[in-house]
Amino acid sequence: MSRDGGDDIVARLSSSTSPAAVIKELGYGCTASADYFKRVVGLMPAFGAHELAKVVAMLASTQDALDVSATDLTLNALAAAVGLETPQRATSWNYENAADALRAARPDADWAEAMMLLGEAGDSWTSIGQEREREVDARAPEAVLRMFKRAVDGAVAFPVEAVCSGAAWEGAAAPAQLAFLAHASTCSLDVFDWRACRRVMPPVTDLSGGANPVGTPNHAWLSLDLYLTLDAVARGGGVSPARALSAFDAGLSACPDVVALGAASAMAEEAAAQGGVLAEVVANAISVYLSSSGTGQGNSGAVLHRVWASGPGGQDCVAMAMAATHEREGGPAVPRMLDVCQDLKALPAALDRAPHALAVELAALAARREYLNLEKWLQERAAASGAPFAAACLRFLRARATGDDAGTLPPGA
């Protein structure tokens, strides 16, 4: 790059309203040392928390994604134009140097305030992929937390509400928020203190089998804000619901009972969250309690009662799990599901929510056990549902007549 090119970058630095964009253009070499980066930042106009948030977002999401050859030319031209030494070659950002330099060059900047503005950093969050499948480097959240901790020198805790308040970041920031929540759910309390969330579920103290009442040591899955924020991200359109759902994987693996109760409680907290990814999370977590296998059901009473009692959203989740179990296992699972309905005192409500195939089998078994007046129920269901229900009954009877899986109907019937 020519001397004129160097003068051009100097002019843009001195008048820049977008420090993040210019620093990105200069590349990794400018953070090779804290002093060098401080001198580069010193060439820019003073900037506040909003621009600091954009700089942090850009640095965190471009760890090794820049064209080093192009950025080296730009940085070398700047160095020649302002009399800086030739920078050291680098292929990634040095986050400790960056944090030290930003703190020294902008000592009045409020880092906690800047973190609260990460959701407004927009295109400073560099991502890859197509539209709703765009992703931010999974290492970006850890980089943000490192820079914040270094800059504040442990004086203040990272503000959890910056990324987990129940609201979704918009546009290009949405994939960054999802990555941040997934990463933070695995962080230790000294890095990301989930106990500071505004809405937190009490520990689940009556689980058997040595289950941790707080789920995981960092308390992440007691945070109703986590569930509601992930639901908001899924509904916001910036990422696909399937990708948002994947953020629950670690919790479902470590503490499925706590996650089921947390998601059900979150739906009870905000009616708008009913259905969607939270319903899928609950239904997936409790399906083991409805299986004919009989394994892993030690906490079924404690969990299913609480999910059902949480309200209409939780009751719909139990119904979803029953329908999915019936599609997967067929007739052998019906006796277990009827036992659950009786235990919950919820047979009429469960029948109302069940698809026709499951409802017919469940009602037939309930009648044999004298839990239900089958003739009355059939009349009421037929009056409400008409021909589709009548067809389901006929298929059930044919299956029974041929001994086909104790009357199980085809999935979706």
Number of C-alpha atoms within 10 A of each C-alpha: 13 14 13 12 15 21 16 15 21 20 13 16 22 16 13 18 15 18 22 20 16 16 21 17 19 23 27 28 23 30 28 21 17 20 17 20 22 22 14 23 23 17 17 20 13 15 16 14 20 19 21 25 25 26 25 27 28 23 28 27 23 22 18 16 12 16 12 19 11 13 19 24 18 19 25 22 25 27 18 15 18 13 9 15 11 14 17 14 15 16 17 18 20 20 22 20 22 27 24 22 24 22 18 17 20 18 11 11 18 16 24 17 16 23 27 18 18 27 24 21 25 18 14 25 29 22 20 11 9 8 14 16 14 17 23 24 19 17 15 24 23 17 21 24 19 16 24 23 19 18 22 17 11 12 9 11 16 22 18 20 17 17 24 26 19 20 19 24 24 19 20 24 24 25 28 31 27 30 21 22 23 22 18 24 23 17 18 15 16 11 17 20 19 26 16 15 18 14 17 20 18 11 14 18 10 13 17 12 9 7 18 19 19 19 21 19 13 20 22 28 31 28 25 27 27 30 30 28 23 29 28 22 27 23 17 17 15 23 24 17 19 11 17 22 19 14 19 22 13 16 20 20 11 15 18 22 25 27 27 29 28 28 30 31 25 29 25 19 17 12 12 14 23 22 17 15 25 29 25 16 25 29 25 19 22 26 19 17 24 27 23 18 13 12 10 11 15 13 16 19 14 15 22 23 16 18 26 20 16 18 17 16 26 30 23 22 27 27 21 23 25 29 25 19 24 27 19 12 15 22 21 16 20 25 17 17 24 23 14 22 19 13 13 16 12 14 21 14 13 24 20 12 18 19 20 24 25 30 21 25 24 22 22 19 17 21 15 11 10 10 14 16 13 17 9 10 16 17 11 12 17 15 12 10 11 12 11 11 21 16 14 21 21 12 18 24 16 15 17 15 11 10 11 13 12 15 22 26 27 15 15 13 17
